[in-house]
């Protein structure tokens, strides 16, 4: 596995990462890392590797776009001196175009999304062991749906950035697509964005596969 004993792993992004995490930094007991996929990853790592200690921190922030994340990057990521950084961002860049179409100042279009991701990569990679980039996703099997089409565009950008900077990439959209062959999206999330327990487990599983956890455990 990529993570080593004592590593600090900072997870950041929007509400899908936030999941009611503690403030100012989500870690430790009680609210801690929240109730989403970060918590599930933390639990599994502690169960499978009881002989190792991983410092898991969550600085996800509900409602954030990639622009919002870029603007708080220094405080919520760099200042924490992480060994590894995991990022999942982009769905609000897309969603605001659909739920707030008239407020164009909230929209983050593809070119800006790509630039924001690139800037965060370039600032961070020189001072960490590595980064994990998780794709945005929309839990919708109809690929003709306009929001799903937009999401696919951003997933492709995310994949391109991961390849360019040689970082770990987790295609969360693909994982949900495979699940939706058997279950309707409403089983996971009525709004098709906030993943709930089942969706969080899917994300956690794909993340742990990508960082090299023994497949027999996941």
TIROKOL-995383 format. One record per residue: residue number from 1; y, x, z of N, C-alpha, C, CB in turn. Coordinates in Angstrom, 1 decimal, padded with zeros to 4 digits, always signed. Glycine has a CB too. Layout:
    nr      n.y      n.x      n.z     ca.y     ca.x     ca.z      c.y      c.x      c.z     cb.y     cb.x     cb.z
   NUM        Y        X        Z        Y        X        Z        Y        X        Z        Y        X        Z
...
REM end
This chain:
    nr      n.y      n.x      n.z     ca.y     ca.x     ca.z      c.y      c.x      c.z     cb.y     cb.x     cb.z
     1   -001.2   +000.8   +000.0   +000.0   +000.0   +000.0   +001.3   +000.9   +000.0   +000.0   -001.0   +001.2
     2   +002.3   +000.4   -000.6   +003.5   +001.1   -000.7   +004.2   +001.4   +000.6   +004.5   +000.4   -001.7
     3   +004.2   +000.5   +001.5   +004.9   +000.6   +002.8   +004.1   +001.5   +003.7   +005.1   -000.8   +003.4
     4   +004.9   +002.3   +004.5   +004.3   +003.2   +005.4   +004.7   +002.9   +006.9   +004.7   +004.7   +005.1
     5   +003.9   +003.3   +007.8   +004.2   +003.1   +009.2   +005.6   +003.4   +009.5   +003.2   +003.8   +010.1
     6   +006.3   +002.5   +010.2   +007.7   +002.7   +010.6   +008.7   +002.3   +009.6   +007.9   +004.1   +010.9
     7   +008.3   +001.9   +008.4   +009.3   +001.6   +007.3   +010.1   +000.3   +007.8   +008.6   +001.3   +006.0
     8   +011.4   +000.4   +007.4   +012.3   -000.8   +007.6   +012.4   -001.5   +006.2   +013.7   -000.5   +008.2
     9   +012.0   -002.7   +006.1   +012.0   -003.5   +004.8   +013.0   -004.6   +005.0   +010.6   -004.0   +004.5
    10   +014.1   -004.5   +004.2   +015.1   -005.6   +004.2   +014.9   -006.5   +003.0   +016.5   -004.9   +004.1
    11   +014.7   -007.8   +003.4   +014.6   -008.8   +002.4   +016.0   -009.5   +002.3   +013.5   -009.9   +002.7
    12   +016.4   -009.8   +001.0   +017.7   -010.5   +000.9   +017.7   -011.4   -000.3   +018.8   -009.5   +000.8
    13   +018.6   -012.3   -000.4   +018.7   -013.2   -001.5   +019.4   -014.5   -001.1   +017.3   -013.6   -001.9
    14   +019.0   -015.6   -001.5   +019.6   -016.9   -001.3   +018.8   -017.7   -000.2   +019.8   -017.7   -002.6
    15   +018.9   -019.0   -000.3   +018.2   -019.9   +000.7   +016.7   -019.8   +000.7   +018.6   -021.3   +000.5
    16   +016.1   -019.4   -000.5   +014.7   -019.3   -000.5   +014.2   -018.1   +000.3   +014.2   -019.1   -002.0
    17   +015.1   -017.1   +000.5   +014.8   -016.0   +001.4   +015.3   -016.3   +002.8   +015.4   -014.7   +000.9
    18   +016.5   -016.9   +002.9   +017.1   -017.2   +004.2   +016.2   -018.0   +005.1   +018.4   -018.0   +004.0
    19   +015.8   -019.2   +004.7   +014.8   -020.1   +005.5   +015.1   -020.1   +007.0   +013.4   -019.5   +005.2
    20   +016.4   -020.4   +007.3   +016.8   -020.5   +008.7   +016.5   -019.2   +009.5   +016.0   -021.6   +009.3
    21   +016.8   -018.1   +008.9   +016.6   -016.8   +009.7   +017.7   -016.7   +010.7   +016.6   -015.6   +008.7
    22   +017.5   -015.7   +011.6   +018.4   -015.5   +012.7   +019.7   -014.8   +012.1   +017.8   -014.6   +013.7
    23   +020.8   -014.9   +012.9   +022.0   -014.2   +012.5   +022.5   -013.3   +013.6   +023.1   -015.3   +012.3
    24   +023.1   -012.2   +013.3   +023.6   -011.8   +011.9   +022.6   -011.2   +011.0   +024.8   -010.8   +012.1
    25   +021.5   -010.6   +011.6   +020.4   -010.1   +010.9   +019.1   -010.8   +011.4   +020.3   -008.6   +011.0
    26   +018.4   -011.4   +010.5   +017.1   -012.0   +010.9   +016.0   -011.1   +011.1   +016.8   -013.1   +009.8
    27   +015.6   -010.9   +012.4   +014.5   -010.0   +012.7   +014.1   -010.3   +014.1   +014.9   -008.5   +012.5
    28   +012.9   -009.8   +014.5   +012.5   -009.9   +015.9   +012.0   -011.3   +016.2   +013.6   -009.5   +016.8
    29   +012.1   -011.7   +017.5   +011.6   -012.9   +018.1   +012.4   -014.1   +017.7   +011.5   -012.8   +019.6
    30   +011.8   -015.3   +018.1   +012.4   -016.6   +017.9   +012.8   -016.9   +016.5   +013.7   -016.7   +018.8
    31   +014.1   -017.2   +016.2   +014.4   -017.5   +014.8   +014.0   -016.3   +013.9   +015.9   -017.8   +014.7
    32   +014.3   -015.1   +014.3   +013.8   -014.0   +013.6   +014.0   -014.0   +012.1   +012.4   -013.7   +013.9
    33   +012.9   -013.8   +011.4   +012.9   -013.7   +010.0   +012.9   -015.0   +009.3   +011.8   -012.8   +009.5
    34   +013.0   -016.1   +010.0   +013.0   -017.4   +009.4   +011.6   -018.1   +009.3   +013.6   -017.4   +008.0
    35   +011.6   -019.1   +008.5   +010.3   -019.9   +008.4   +009.7   -019.8   +007.0   +010.6   -021.3   +008.8
    36   +010.3   -019.0   +006.1   +009.8   -019.0   +004.7   +008.9   -017.8   +004.4   +011.0   -018.8   +003.9
    37   +009.0   -017.3   +003.2   +008.0   -016.3   +002.7   +008.1   -015.0   +003.5   +008.2   -016.1   +001.3
    38   +009.3   -014.7   +003.9   +009.5   -013.4   +004.7   +008.7   -013.5   +006.0   +011.0   -013.2   +005.0
    39   +008.8   -014.6   +006.7   +008.0   -014.7   +007.9   +006.5   -014.6   +007.6   +008.3   -016.1   +008.5
    40   +006.0   -015.2   +006.5   +004.6   -015.2   +006.1   +004.2   -013.7   +005.8   +004.3   -016.1   +005.0
    41   +005.0   -013.0   +005.1   +004.7   -011.6   +004.8   +004.7   -010.8   +006.1   +005.8   -011.0   +003.9
    42   +005.6   -011.0   +007.0   +005.6   -010.3   +008.3   +004.4   -010.6   +009.1   +006.9   -010.7   +009.1
    43   +004.0   -011.9   +009.1   +002.8   -012.2   +009.9   +001.5   -011.5   +009.3   +002.6   -013.7   +009.9
    44   +001.4   -011.6   +008.0   +000.2   -011.0   +007.4   +000.1   -009.5   +007.6   +000.2   -011.4   +005.9
    45   +001.3   -008.8   +007.4   +001.3   -007.4   +007.6   +000.9   -007.0   +009.0   +002.7   -006.8   +007.3
    46   +001.3   -007.8   +010.0   +001.0   -007.5   +011.4   -000.5   -007.9   +011.7   +001.9   -008.3   +012.3
    47   -001.0   -008.8   +011.0   -002.4   -009.2   +011.2   -003.4   -008.1   +010.6   -002.7   -010.6   +010.7
    48   -003.0   -007.7   +009.3   -003.9   -006.9   +008.6   -003.8   -005.4   +009.0   -003.6   -007.0   +007.1
    49   -002.6   -005.0   +009.4   -002.3   -003.6   +009.8   -001.8   -003.5   +011.2   -001.3   -003.0   +008.8
    50   -002.6   -003.9   +012.2   -002.2   -003.8   +013.6   -001.8   -002.4   +014.1   -003.2   -004.5   +014.5
    51   -002.3   -001.4   +013.4   -002.1   +000.0   +013.8   -000.8   +000.5   +013.2   -003.2   +000.8   +013.3
    52   -000.1   -000.3   +012.4   +001.2   +000.1   +011.8   +002.3   -000.8   +012.3   +001.1   +000.1   +010.3
    53   +003.5   -000.3   +012.3   +004.7   -001.1   +012.6   +005.7   -001.1   +011.4   +005.4   -000.5   +013.9
    54   +006.0   -002.3   +011.0   +007.0   -002.5   +010.0   +008.2   -003.3   +010.5   +006.3   -003.3   +008.8
    55   +009.3   -002.7   +010.3   +010.6   -003.4   +010.8   +011.1   -004.3   +009.6   +011.7   -002.3   +011.2
    56   +010.8   -005.6   +009.8   +011.2   -006.6   +008.8   +012.5   -007.2   +009.1   +010.1   -007.6   +008.6
    57   +013.5   -007.2   +008.2   +014.8   -007.8   +008.4   +015.1   -008.7   +007.2   +015.9   -006.7   +008.5
    58   +015.7   -009.8   +007.5   +016.0   -010.8   +006.5   +017.5   -011.1   +006.5   +015.3   -012.2   +006.8
    59   +018.2   -010.8   +005.4   +019.6   -011.1   +005.3   +019.9   -012.1   +004.1   +020.4   -009.8   +005.0
    60   +018.9   -012.9   +003.8   +019.1   -014.0   +002.8   +020.2   -014.9   +003.3   +017.8   -014.8   +002.6
    61   +020.9   -015.5   +002.3   +022.1   -016.4   +002.7   +022.0   -017.6   +001.7   +023.4   -015.7   +002.6
    62   +021.8   -018.8   +002.3   +021.8   -020.0   +001.6   +023.0   -020.2   +000.7   +021.6   -021.2   +002.5
    63   +022.7   -020.7   -000.6   +023.8   -021.0   -001.5   +024.3   -019.8   -002.3   +024.9   -021.5   -000.8
    64   +023.8   -018.6   -002.0   +024.3   -017.4   -002.7   +023.9   -017.3   -004.1   +023.8   -016.2   -002.0
    65   +024.9   -016.9   -004.9   +024.6   -016.4   -006.3   +024.4   -014.9   -006.3   +025.7   -016.9   -007.3
    66   +024.1   -014.3   -007.4   +024.0   -012.9   -007.5   +025.4   -012.2   -007.3   +023.4   -012.4   -008.9
    67   +026.4   -012.9   -007.6   +027.8   -012.4   -007.4   +028.1   -012.4   -005.9   +028.8   -013.3   -008.1
    68   +027.7   -013.4   -005.1   +027.9   -013.5   -003.7   +027.1   -012.3   -003.0   +027.4   -014.8   -003.1
    69   +025.8   -012.1   -003.5   +025.0   -011.1   -002.9   +025.6   -009.7   -003.2   +023.6   -011.2   -003.5
    70   +026.1   -009.5   -004.4   +026.7   -008.2   -004.7   +027.9   -007.9   -003.8   +027.1   -008.2   -006.2
    71   +028.6   -009.0   -003.5   +029.8   -008.8   -002.7   +029.5   -008.5   -001.3   +030.7   -010.0   -002.8
    72   +028.4   -008.9   -000.8   +028.0   -008.6   +000.6   +027.0   -007.5   +000.7   +027.5   -009.9   +001.3
    73   +026.7   -006.8   -000.3   +025.6   -005.9   -000.4   +025.8   -004.7   +000.6   +025.5   -005.3   -001.8
    74   +027.0   -004.2   +000.7   +027.2   -003.1   +001.6   +026.9   -003.4   +003.0   +028.6   -002.6   +001.5
    75   +027.4   -004.6   +003.5   +027.2   -005.0   +004.9   +025.8   -005.4   +005.2   +028.2   -006.1   +005.2
    76   +025.2   -006.2   +004.3   +023.9   -006.9   +004.6   +022.7   -006.1   +004.1   +023.9   -008.2   +004.0
    77   +022.9   -005.0   +003.4   +021.8   -004.2   +002.9   +022.0   -002.7   +003.2   +021.6   -004.4   +001.4
    78   +023.0   -002.1   +002.6   +023.2   -000.7   +002.7   +023.4   -000.2   +004.2   +024.4   -000.3   +001.9
    79   +024.2   -001.0   +004.9   +024.5   -000.6   +006.3   +023.3   -000.7   +007.2   +025.6   -001.5   +006.8
    80   +022.3   -001.3   +006.8   +021.1   -001.4   +007.6   +020.1   -000.2   +007.4   +020.3   -002.7   +007.3
    81   +020.5   +000.6   +006.5   +019.7   +001.9   +006.2   +018.2   +001.6   +006.0   +019.8   +002.8   +007.4
    82   +017.9   +000.7   +005.1   +016.5   +000.3   +004.8   +015.7   +001.4   +004.2   +016.4   -000.9   +004.0
    83   +014.4   +001.4   +004.3   +013.5   +002.2   +003.5   +013.1   +001.5   +002.2   +012.2   +002.6   +004.3
    84   +013.0   +000.2   +002.3   +012.7   -000.6   +001.1   +013.6   -001.8   +001.1   +011.1   -001.0   +001.1
    85   +013.9   -002.3   +000.0   +014.7   -003.5   -000.2   +014.1   -004.4   -001.2   +016.2   -003.1   -000.7
    86   +013.9   -005.7   -000.7   +013.3   -006.7   -001.6   +014.4   -007.7   -001.9   +012.1   -007.4   -000.9
    87   +014.6   -008.1   -003.2   +015.6   -009.0   -003.6   +015.0   -010.1   -004.4   +016.7   -008.2   -004.5
    88   +015.4   -011.4   -004.1   +015.1   -012.5   -004.9   +016.4   -013.3   -005.0   +013.9   -013.4   -004.4
    89   +017.0   -013.3   -006.2   +018.3   -014.0   -006.4   +018.4   -014.5   -007.8   +019.5   -013.0   -006.1
    90   +019.1   -015.6   -008.0   +019.4   -016.0   -009.4   +019.3   -017.5   -009.6   +018.4   -015.5   -010.3
    91   +018.6   -018.3   -008.7   +018.5   -019.7   -009.0   +019.8   -020.4   -008.8   +017.4   -020.3   -008.1
    92   +020.6   -020.0   -007.9   +021.9   -020.6   -007.7   +022.9   -020.3   -008.9   +022.6   -020.2   -006.4
    93   +022.7   -019.1   -009.5   +023.5   -018.8   -010.7   +023.2   -019.8   -011.7   +023.1   -017.4   -011.2
    94   +022.0   -020.3   -011.8   +021.6   -021.3   -012.8   +021.9   -022.7   -012.3   +020.1   -021.2   -013.1
    95   +021.6   -023.0   -011.1   +021.7   -024.4   -010.5   +023.1   -024.9   -010.6   +021.1   -024.4   -009.1
    96   +024.1   -024.1   -010.2   +025.4   -024.6   -010.2   +025.9   -025.1   -011.6   +026.4   -023.5   -009.7
    97   +025.3   -024.6   -012.7   +025.7   -025.0   -014.0   +025.2   -026.5   -014.2   +025.1   -024.1   -015.1
    98   +024.2   -026.9   -013.4   +023.6   -028.2   -013.6   +024.1   -029.2   -012.5   +022.1   -028.1   -013.5
    99   +024.2   -028.8   -011.3   +024.7   -029.7   -010.3   +026.2   -029.7   -010.1   +024.0   -029.4   -008.9
   100   +026.9   -028.7   -010.6   +028.3   -028.7   -010.5   +028.9   -028.2   -011.9   +028.8   -027.7   -009.4
   101   +028.6   -028.9   -012.9   +028.9   -028.5   -014.3   +030.4   -028.3   -014.5   +028.4   -029.4   -015.3
   102   +031.3   -029.0   -013.8   +032.7   -028.9   -014.1   +033.4   -027.8   -013.3   +033.4   -030.2   -013.6
   103   +032.7   -027.2   -012.3   +033.3   -026.2   -011.5   +032.8   -024.8   -012.0   +033.0   -026.3   -010.0
   104   +033.4   -024.4   -013.1   +032.9   -023.2   -013.8   +033.0   -021.9   -013.0   +033.6   -023.1   -015.1
   105   +033.9   -021.9   -012.0   +034.0   -020.8   -011.2   +032.8   -020.5   -010.3   +035.2   -020.9   -010.3
   106   +031.9   -021.5   -010.2   +030.7   -021.3   -009.4   +029.5   -020.8   -010.3   +030.3   -022.6   -008.8
   107   +029.7   -020.8   -011.6   +028.6   -020.4   -012.5   +028.5   -018.9   -012.7   +028.8   -021.1   -013.9
   108   +027.3   -018.4   -012.7   +027.1   -017.0   -013.0   +026.2   -017.0   -014.3   +026.5   -016.2   -011.8
   109   +026.8   -016.6   -015.4   +026.0   -016.6   -016.6   +025.2   -015.4   -016.8   +026.9   -016.8   -017.8
   110   +024.3   -015.4   -017.8   +023.3   -014.4   -017.9   +023.8   -012.9   -018.0   +022.5   -014.6   -019.2
   111   +024.8   -012.7   -018.7   +025.4   -011.3   -018.8   +025.9   -010.8   -017.5   +026.5   -011.2   -019.8
   112   +026.5   -011.7   -016.7   +027.0   -011.3   -015.4   +025.9   -011.1   -014.4   +028.0   -012.3   -014.8
   113   +024.9   -012.0   -014.5   +023.7   -011.8   -013.7   +023.0   -010.5   -013.9   +022.6   -012.9   -014.0
   114   +022.9   -010.1   -015.1   +022.3   -008.8   -015.5   +023.1   -007.6   -014.9   +022.2   -008.6   -017.0
   115   +024.4   -007.7   -015.0   +025.3   -006.7   -014.5   +025.2   -006.6   -013.0   +026.7   -007.0   -014.9
   116   +025.2   -007.8   -012.3   +025.1   -007.8   -010.8   +023.8   -007.1   -010.4   +025.2   -009.2   -010.3
   117   +022.7   -007.5   -011.0   +021.4   -006.8   -010.6   +021.5   -005.3   -010.8   +020.3   -007.5   -011.4
   118   +022.0   -004.9   -012.0   +022.1   -003.5   -012.3   +022.9   -002.7   -011.3   +022.7   -003.3   -013.7
   119   +024.0   -003.3   -010.9   +024.9   -002.6   -009.9   +024.2   -002.5   -008.6   +026.2   -003.4   -009.7
   120   +023.5   -003.5   -008.1   +022.8   -003.4   -006.8   +021.6   -002.4   -006.9   +022.2   -004.8   -006.4
   121   +020.9   -002.3   -008.0   +019.9   -001.3   -008.2   +020.5   +000.1   -008.1   +019.2   -001.5   -009.5
   122   +021.6   +000.3   -008.9   +022.1   +001.6   -009.0   +022.7   +002.1   -007.7   +023.2   +001.7   -010.0
   123   +023.2   +001.2   -006.9   +023.8   +001.6   -005.6   +022.7   +002.0   -004.6   +024.7   +000.5   -005.0
   124   +021.5   +001.3   -004.7   +020.5   +001.4   -003.7   +019.4   +002.4   -003.9   +019.9   +000.0   -003.5
   125   +018.9   +002.5   -005.1   +017.7   +003.3   -005.4   +017.9   +004.7   -005.0   +017.4   +003.2   -006.9
   126   +019.0   +005.3   -005.1   +019.1   +006.8   -004.7   +018.9   +007.0   -003.2   +020.4   +007.3   -005.1
   127   +019.0   +006.0   -002.4   +018.9   +006.2   -000.9   +017.8   +005.5   -000.2   +020.2   +005.8   -000.3
   128   +016.9   +004.9   -001.0   +015.7   +004.2   -000.4   +014.4   +004.7   -001.0   +015.8   +002.7   -000.6
   129   +013.3   +004.4   -000.4   +012.0   +004.7   -001.0   +011.7   +003.9   -002.3   +010.9   +004.5   +000.0
   130   +012.2   +002.7   -002.3   +012.0   +001.8   -003.4   +012.5   +000.4   -003.2   +010.5   +001.7   -003.8
   131   +012.5   -000.4   -004.3   +012.9   -001.8   -004.3   +011.9   -002.7   -004.9   +014.3   -001.9   -005.0
   132   +011.9   -003.9   -004.4   +011.0   -004.9   -005.0   +012.0   -006.0   -005.5   +010.0   -005.5   -004.0
   133   +011.8   -006.4   -006.8   +012.6   -007.4   -007.4   +011.7   -008.6   -007.7   +013.3   -006.9   -008.7
   134   +012.0   -009.7   -007.1   +011.3   -011.0   -007.3   +012.1   -011.9   -008.3   +011.0   -011.7   -006.0
   135   +011.5   -012.4   -009.2   +012.2   -013.3   -010.2   +012.6   -014.6   -009.5   +011.3   -013.6   -011.4
   136   +013.7   -015.2   -010.1   +014.0   -016.5   -009.7   +012.9   -017.4   -010.3   +015.5   -017.0   -010.2
   137   +012.9   -018.7   -009.9   +011.9   -019.6   -010.3   +012.4   -021.0   -010.3   +010.6   -019.5   -009.5
   138   +011.8   -021.9   -011.0   +012.1   -023.3   -011.0   +010.7   -024.0   -011.1   +013.0   -023.8   -012.1
   139   +010.3   -024.8   -010.0   +009.0   -025.3   -009.9   +008.9   -026.6   -010.8   +008.6   -025.7   -008.5
   140   +008.8   -026.3   -012.1   +008.8   -027.4   -013.2   +007.9   -026.9   -014.3   +010.3   -027.7   -013.7
   141   +006.9   -027.7   -014.6   +005.9   -027.3   -015.6   +006.4   -027.6   -017.0   +004.6   -028.0   -015.4
   142   +007.4   -028.5   -017.2   +007.9   -028.9   -018.5   +008.9   -027.8   -019.0   +008.6   -030.3   -018.4
   143   +008.5   -027.0   -019.9   +009.3   -025.9   -020.3   +010.4   -026.3   -021.2   +008.4   -024.9   -021.0
   144   +010.4   -027.6   -021.6   +011.5   -028.1   -022.4   +012.7   -028.6   -021.5   +011.1   -029.2   -023.3
   145   +012.4   -028.7   -020.2   +013.5   -029.1   -019.3   +014.6   -028.0   -019.3   +012.9   -029.2   -017.8
   146   +015.8   -028.5   -019.4   +017.0   -027.6   -019.7   +017.1   -026.5   -018.5   +018.2   -028.4   -019.8
   147   +016.9   -027.0   -017.3   +017.1   -026.0   -016.2   +015.9   -025.0   -016.2   +017.2   -026.7   -014.8
   148   +014.7   -025.5   -016.6   +013.6   -024.6   -016.7   +013.8   -023.6   -017.8   +012.3   -025.4   -016.9
   149   +014.4   -024.0   -018.9   +014.7   -023.1   -020.0   +015.7   -022.0   -019.5   +015.2   -023.8   -021.2
   150   +016.7   -022.4   -018.8   +017.7   -021.4   -018.3   +017.0   -020.5   -017.3   +018.9   -022.2   -017.6
   151   +016.2   -021.0   -016.5   +015.5   -020.1   -015.5   +014.6   -019.1   -016.3   +014.6   -020.9   -014.6
   152   +013.9   -019.5   -017.3   +013.1   -018.5   -018.1   +014.0   -017.4   -018.6   +012.4   -019.2   -019.2
   153   +015.2   -017.7   -019.0   +016.1   -016.6   -019.5   +016.4   -015.6   -018.4   +017.4   -017.3   -020.0
   154   +016.6   -016.1   -017.2   +017.0   -015.2   -016.1   +015.8   -014.5   -015.6   +017.6   -016.0   -014.9
   155   +014.6   -015.1   -015.7   +013.3   -014.4   -015.3   +013.2   -013.2   -016.3   +012.1   -015.3   -015.4
   156   +013.4   -013.4   -017.6   +013.3   -012.3   -018.5   +014.3   -011.2   -018.2   +013.5   -012.8   -020.0
   157   +015.5   -011.5   -017.8   +016.5   -010.5   -017.5   +016.0   -009.7   -016.2   +017.9   -011.2   -017.2
   158   +015.5   -010.4   -015.3   +015.0   -009.8   -014.0   +013.9   -008.8   -014.4   +014.5   -010.9   -013.1
   159   +012.9   -009.2   -015.2   +011.9   -008.3   -015.7   +012.4   -007.1   -016.4   +010.9   -009.1   -016.6
   160   +013.4   -007.3   -017.2   +014.0   -006.2   -018.0   +014.6   -005.2   -017.0   +015.0   -006.7   -019.0
   161   +015.3   -005.7   -016.0   +016.0   -004.8   -015.1   +015.0   -004.0   -014.3   +016.9   -005.6   -014.1
   162   +013.9   -004.7   -013.9   +012.9   -004.0   -013.1   +012.2   -002.9   -013.9   +011.8   -005.0   -012.7
   163   +012.0   -003.1   -015.2   +011.4   -002.1   -016.0   +012.4   -000.9   -016.2   +011.0   -002.6   -017.4
   164   +013.7   -001.3   -016.4   +014.7   -000.3   -016.7   +014.8   +000.7   -015.5   +016.1   -000.9   -016.9
   165   +014.8   +000.2   -014.3   +015.0   +001.0   -013.1   +013.6   +001.3   -012.4   +015.8   +000.2   -012.1
   166   +012.5   +001.0   -013.1   +011.2   +001.4   -012.6   +011.0   +000.9   -011.1   +011.0   +002.9   -012.6
   167   +011.3   -000.4   -010.9   +011.1   -001.0   -009.6   +009.9   -001.9   -009.7   +012.3   -001.7   -009.1
   168   +009.4   -002.3   -008.5   +008.3   -003.3   -008.4   +008.8   -004.6   -008.8   +007.7   -003.3   -007.0
   169   +008.1   -005.3   -009.7   +008.6   -006.7   -010.2   +007.5   -007.7   -009.8   +008.8   -006.7   -011.7
   170   +008.0   -008.8   -009.2   +007.1   -009.9   -008.9   +007.5   -011.1   -009.7   +007.2   -010.2   -007.3
   171   +006.7   -011.6   -010.6   +007.0   -012.7   -011.4   +006.6   -014.0   -010.7   +006.3   -012.7   -012.8
   172   +007.6   -014.5   -009.9   +007.3   -015.7   -009.0   +007.2   -016.9   -009.9   +008.4   -015.9   -008.0
   173   +007.9   -017.0   -011.0   +007.8   -018.1   -011.9   +006.4   -018.3   -012.5   +008.8   -018.0   -013.1
   174   +005.8   -017.2   -012.9   +004.5   -017.2   -013.4   +003.5   -017.7   -012.3   +004.1   -015.8   -013.9
   175   +003.7   -017.2   -011.1   +002.8   -017.7   -010.0   +002.8   -019.2   -009.8   +003.1   -016.9   -008.7
   176   +004.0   -019.7   -009.9   +004.2   -021.2   -009.7   +003.6   -021.9   -011.0   +005.6   -021.6   -009.5
   177   +003.8   -021.4   -012.1   +003.2   -022.0   -013.3   +001.7   -022.1   -013.2   +003.6   -021.2   -014.6
   178   +001.1   -021.0   -012.7   -000.4   -021.1   -012.6   -000.8   -022.1   -011.6   -000.9   -019.7   -012.2
   179   +000.0   -022.3   -010.5   -000.3   -023.3   -009.5   -000.1   -024.7   -010.0   +000.5   -023.1   -008.3
   180   +000.9   -024.9   -010.9   +001.2   -026.2   -011.4   +000.2   -026.7   -012.4   +002.5   -026.2   -012.0
   181   -000.7   -025.9   -012.8   -001.9   -026.4   -013.6   -002.7   -027.4   -012.8   -002.7   -025.2   -014.1
   182   -002.7   -027.2   -011.5   -003.6   -028.0   -010.7   -002.8   -029.0   -009.8   -004.4   -027.1   -009.8
   183   -001.6   -028.6   -009.4   -000.8   -029.5   -008.5   +000.5   -029.8   -009.1   -000.7   -028.8   -007.1
   184   +001.0   -031.0   -008.8   +002.4   -031.5   -009.2   +003.4   -030.7   -008.4   +002.5   -033.0   -009.1
   185   +004.6   -030.5   -009.0   +005.7   -029.8   -008.3   +006.1   -030.5   -007.0   +006.9   -029.7   -009.2
   186   +005.9   -031.8   -006.9   +006.3   -032.5   -005.7   +005.4   -032.1   -004.5   +006.2   -034.0   -005.9
   187   +004.3   -031.6   -004.7   +003.4   -031.1   -003.6   +004.0   -029.8   -003.0   +002.0   -030.8   -004.2
   188   +004.8   -029.1   -003.8   +005.4   -027.9   -003.3   +006.9   -028.1   -002.8   +005.4   -026.8   -004.4
   189   +007.7   -028.8   -003.7   +009.1   -029.0   -003.3   +009.7   -030.1   -004.2   +009.9   -027.6   -003.5
   190   +010.2   -031.1   -003.5   +010.8   -032.2   -004.2   +012.0   -031.8   -005.1   +011.3   -033.3   -003.3
   191   +012.8   -030.8   -004.6   +013.9   -030.4   -005.4   +013.6   -029.3   -006.4   +015.1   -029.9   -004.5
   192   +012.3   -028.9   -006.3   +011.7   -027.9   -007.3   +012.3   -026.5   -007.1   +011.9   -028.3   -008.7
   193   +013.0   -026.3   -006.0   +013.6   -025.0   -005.7   +013.2   -024.4   -004.3   +015.2   -025.1   -005.8
   194   +013.5   -025.2   -003.3   +013.2   -024.7   -001.9   +011.7   -024.9   -001.7   +014.0   -025.5   -000.8
   195   +011.0   -023.8   -001.4   +009.5   -023.7   -001.6   +008.7   -024.4   -000.5   +009.1   -022.4   -001.7
   196   +009.2   -024.6   +000.7   +008.4   -025.1   +001.8   +007.2   -024.2   +002.1   +007.8   -026.5   +001.4
   197   +006.3   -024.7   +003.0   +005.2   -023.8   +003.5   +004.3   -023.3   +002.3   +004.4   -024.5   +004.5
   198   +003.9   -024.3   +001.5   +002.9   -023.9   +000.4   +003.6   -022.9   -000.6   +002.5   -025.2   -000.4
   199   +004.8   -023.3   -001.0   +005.5   -022.4   -002.0   +005.8   -021.0   -001.4   +006.8   -023.0   -002.4
   200   +006.1   -021.0   -000.1   +006.4   -019.7   +000.6   +005.1   -018.9   +000.6   +006.9   -020.0   +002.0
   201   +003.9   -019.5   +000.8   +002.7   -018.8   +000.8   +002.4   -018.2   -000.5   +001.5   -019.7   +001.3
   202   +002.7   -018.9   -001.6   +002.5   -018.4   -003.0   +003.4   -017.2   -003.2   +002.9   -019.5   -004.0
   203   +004.6   -017.3   -002.8   +005.5   -016.1   -002.9   +005.1   -014.9   -002.1   +007.0   -016.5   -002.5
   204   +004.7   -015.2   -000.9   +004.2   -014.1   +000.0   +002.9   -013.4   -000.6   +003.9   -014.6   +001.4
   205   +002.0   -014.2   -001.1   +000.8   -013.7   -001.7   +001.1   -012.8   -002.9   -000.1   -014.8   -002.2
   206   +002.0   -013.2   -003.8   +002.4   -012.4   -005.0   +003.1   -011.2   -004.6   +003.2   -013.3   -005.9
   207   +004.0   -011.3   -003.6   +004.7   -010.1   -003.1   +003.7   -009.0   -002.6   +005.7   -010.4   -002.0
   208   +002.7   -009.5   -001.8   +001.8   -008.5   -001.2   +000.9   -007.9   -002.2   +001.0   -009.2   -000.1
   209   +000.5   -008.7   -003.2   -000.3   -008.1   -004.3   +000.5   -007.0   -005.0   -000.6   -009.2   -005.4
   210   +001.8   -007.3   -005.2   +002.7   -006.3   -006.0   +002.9   -005.0   -005.3   +004.0   -007.0   -006.3
   211   +002.9   -005.1   -003.9   +003.1   -003.8   -003.2   +001.8   -003.1   -002.8   +003.9   -004.1   -001.9
   212   +000.7   -003.6   -003.3   -000.6   -002.9   -003.2   -001.4   -003.2   -002.0   -000.3   -001.5   -003.2
   213   -001.2   -004.4   -001.4   -002.0   -004.7   -000.3   -003.5   -005.0   -000.8   -001.5   -006.0   +000.5
   214   -004.4   -004.6   +000.0   -005.8   -004.8   -000.3   -006.1   -006.3   -000.7   -006.7   -004.4   +000.9
   215   -006.6   -006.5   -001.9   -006.8   -007.8   -002.5   -007.8   -008.6   -001.7   -007.2   -007.8   -003.9
   216   -008.6   -008.0   -000.9   -009.6   -008.7   -000.1   -009.0   -009.6   +001.0   -010.6   -007.8   +000.5
   217   -007.7   -009.2   +001.3   -007.0   -010.0   +002.4   -006.2   -011.1   +001.8   -006.2   -009.0   +003.2
   218   -005.9   -011.1   +000.5   -005.0   -012.1   -000.1   -005.6   -012.8   -001.3   -003.7   -011.5   -000.5
REM end
